[in-house]
Amino acid sequence: MKNYQLGEFEEIVILTVGILNNSAYSVAIKEEIESRLARTVSMGALHTALKRLEDKGYLKSFAGEATEERAGRPKRYFEITALGKKAMQYAKSSRDQLWQAIPKTVLQTNKLTIVN
């Protein structure tokens, strides 16, 4: 189903929004991805992915409370929509099917013995 296509980074972002649940705003998403995947994330790339996911209807955002520490600006929180949940299920199902199709011998690692 082409309607549910997610790019790799989009998939990581939407999964992270799910992990953070009610606390998913851009800085928290960035920090969660970086800590879980040991991967550097630029705010520009993250904002682009969040916008794309919103445009596709997979995420929706809403403004939180304005705070003094943010000069009166509210945090923008993200949550997964019903369509986003379907996209996530499709991505997981697709990956599971591919993993299951790999012959076990392909994934085996052979222990090499080094002889001096």
N, C-alpha and C positions, 0 to 999 in steps of 0.2 A: 504494500500500500504506500504509494508515493506520498500521500497526504501526511504521513507520519514521519517523514525523514528528519533525522536529527544529525547534525554534524558532531564530530567527537567532542569538541569543546562545549557545544550546546548541551550535549548529553551530560557532561560533567557538571555544567552549571545547573541544569534542571534537577539532577540528582542531589546536588548540594542544597538547593532550595528546599527539597524534600527533607533532607537531614536537619536543616535548621528550623524547619517548620514555621513557627510564628515569629522567629527572630531573623528572617532572611532579608537583609538589606545589603547593599553592595560591599561595604567594607567587611562585614561578617562573612559574606560569601567568598570574597577574595581570601581572607585569612583561613577559612575552613578548607578551601581547595589547596592552598599552599601547605597547610599543616598535614593534611591527609595524603597528598600526592607528592610532596616534596617538589613542587612545580611552581615556578614564578609566574604570577598572573599580573598583567598590566591592567590598570583601571580602565583604560581605553578599550581593550579587548573585551573585558567583562561587560562594560556598558553596551558595547555593540551587540554582544551575545544576548544580553537581557532584553534589549530593544527588539532584536530579531525574534526572540521567543515570545515576546508580547505581541508583535505584529502577526505572528503565526497563530496566536490565540492560545498558546500553551501556558503562558503566565499572565497574571494580572497584577497590577501594582496599586498601592494606596499609600497616602501620606500618613505618617505617624504624627506624634505630638512635636510641636516646635520646641527646641531647647535652646537655652542660652549658650551652651558650649558650641552649638552650631550656628551661632549668630541669628537665632530665631528661625532658622530653616528646619523643616521637618525631615526626618529620615524617610526614604521611599522603601517600603516593604514589598516583597514579592510573594505570591502564592501560586500554586499550581492549579490550573483550571481542569475541568473534566476532560477536555480535549488533550491537555498536556499529560494527564494520567494515561490516556489511551496511547499517546505517542511514546511514553515511557514503557508501557507494557509491550508495545510493538517492538521497540528497540531491544528490550530484554529477550523477548521471544526469538527475534531474529538472531541475536548473538548466541543464545542457547542452542538453536538449531545448528548453527555453524560449528560451535564447539563440539556438539554431539556427533557431527559428521566426520570429524578428524579421527583417523584410525589411531588407536591407543599407542601403536608402535611409533608414531610420529612424535608423540609427546614424551616418550620415555627418554630418560637421560642415562647414558652409559657411564658407569664409574670407571675412569681410566686409572690404571695402576702405573705409577712411574717407577721404573727400575733404574737404579744407579749402577 
